[in-house]
Amino acid sequence: MAATPLLSPLYDPVTTVLSVVLAVYTAYVALDMAKRVRSADSVLARGWMVGGGFIMGLGIWSMHFEGMVAHEWPFAVAYDGLWSGLSFVLAIASGSWALWVSKQDAWLRRAWLIPAPGMAAGLLAMHYAGMMALKVSPGITWQWPWVAASVGLAYATGLLTFLVTPWFRGERRALYGGRQAGASVLLGLVLFAMHFAGMKAISYPAGTVCLSLDGLGGHSLTVLIALASVLVLTSTWVTSRLDARHQKRAAHLSQSLQRADAQLQRVAQVDGLTGLANRLVLEDHLTRAIHRAEEHHRRIALLYIDLDGFKPINDSFGHHFGDNLLRSVAQRLQEVGRKGDTVARIGGDEFVVLINGNPDASSAALVASRVKEALHRPFEVEGREVTLSCSIGAVLYPDHGPKGKLIARADAAMTAAKHSGGNMHCFYEERMEHDVQRSVELQRDLRRAMEDRDGLSLHYQPKIDGRTGQVMGVEALLRWQHPERGSISPTEFIPIAERFGLIGRLGQWVIDESCRQIQQWMQMGLRMRVAINLSVHQLRQADLPDQVQAALQRYEVPPELITFEVTESAAMEDPQASLRIFDRLSQIHVSLSIDDFGTGYSSLSYLRKLPARQLKIDRSFVQDLDREDDARSIVMAVIKLAHALGLEVVAEGVETQAQQDILRELGCDQLQGFLYAKPMAADTLQQWALGDDDARPHDVDADGGGEGGAIRPDFRDSLFTPDEPPRPQP
């Protein structure tokens, strides 16, 4: 019996190419969706699996449908809607399975066992269900070798898909550009090859007719389906890219936040300048060390270290130089510290070393000696050689008290060492705590004195014109009369104010009180110019000019009656910041004077830019004026320099007739010192201004002037004159 001849289809090249393109494009978008599923959180991943399964199913089914339509049979063809719908559902199931498995690392490691066969079964079911949508008579003929080939290619498609998927582990290992395109082409071709083999697995005998002519069919419909698939795939790809960009930004933000958090943690634990532990970490380590010491009945030691002579170096060479010096000090302290010890910087030039290992007084003293030796070796900083010493206070636990007082008592011992001359170490003694207690009590009383305006006062020392003897103004000097302790020296309470953060408020109190006193003098008919000292702390207050202007307006004081005196070292510590503050003060029309000129390390270029009207020669040069030729040369040079810059010169600390005569001979504009008057209270100054000689708190003869010696200060010729004194001409 002769074999039944089989029909051979023709292939539409356009539709075939479109089917291949759909296969490749579907694979490309599928890789993007797999990456989204793997990199997104659980909620987004589920969303991508649900939506992505539908999109992948649509792409696979469209490719399959286009491939079937590309076969042009010699009989009319249409596809049953029910079987076509079932094929579409199976395609979606296959895509959803692929995306679900891509999230499961354990399954991916054995892709060959279950994932690949599962996806192959879905693809084959989708394909052959689609083929069954073509109902024919008398029937179909199976080509089993091609069936086997389609099964093998379906398995290869699934296996290749799950082998590629693990490459997409977030953005760091994602494939881009040509590599992703290459993987997509490979997957697409294998998928189309599976479809082609499946089509070859079914043949139709001659005389076959289609029984589903009322179903789906026609090239126009397939084109619409293909275009819809491309549109949906493209939309999905764009959404995937936007999601990837959003996740990348979110990941970058998360990393930035983590870095910021780590930095904050580091800042919270490390001194920003030296890299040593800060006070918080020191206290934490101290608590733990005490706990261990109590458990094992052992000791710990604490060394409180303060550098001797650091402030003059910092003032002379600038804060940048001082910072580098502190870094070098920190490095040496770390070298001295033993393993298990804690070296911390707790502020300024103060350091603490926590010594573990059950130290006694001898071993703590040995470590203190090593610290002194290490810090006494010369430092090389910015090309300069600097030598330091240090004062060290030492305490032992539990010998010297409870945990809460160890640092304070070590500080008290360090203060005692410094008061004893420095460059030494002292162990804590009970008497030292009285000094600590005194400091705490004084800062408390100082706060009250500023709030109640009780005990604090200003004394005023006149400035005398070197040629005419007229009083050109006064310098305001702060005094504190404690209700119980009596007179407290500024050399004691000013450092306390700096240490406890009161110096800004204290400086504002002086400005307010000076303006109030000027207003009171104006009401009496006295037009008194007052010089006020500004500390380096006030120069770092951005609102200082606003505070000054507010005080002037509050007391209705003309700004030309106020002069601010700033030490040369304070002005040069941060020249740019000082220049900004000075410029703003000059806009208020107050005057500026550079105090202690010659003792700091200034730049003439910056000095020329400062809106200053005066220079004050430091008293150290004035004291040696009649004894040392170099002092006279320096004063002469300063006076000529100042006059060349259009500045007045004030010499402070004038105490003898000889000093006065030399300064007048050198052309010094104003003189100030005990030769004329000591600082006096405001009411005493008023009596003197009105001509009461008995109110003058000094004796000229006692200073060697005698009758006709010192210039007789004359208030009445100057204080009632509203005009500014003439400035010396260069």
Helices and strands as residue ranges (DSSP letters): E 10-11, H 13-39, H 42-69, E 71-72, H 81-102, H 105-108, H 115-132, E 136-137, E 141-142, H 144-164, G 165-167, G 171-173, H 177-200, E 202-203, E 209-210, H 219-269, H 279-296, E 300-308, H 310-317, H 319-336, E 342-347, E 350-355, H 361-376, E 379-381, E 384-386, E 389-397, H 403-419, E 424-427, H 430-452, E 456-465, E 471-482, E 486-488, H 490-499, H 503-524, E 530-534, H 536-539, H 544-555, G 559-561, E 562-567, H 568-573, H 575-587, E 591-597, H 604-609, E 614-617, H 619-623, H 629-644, E 648-652, H 657-666, E 670-672, H 682-689, G 693-695, G 701-703
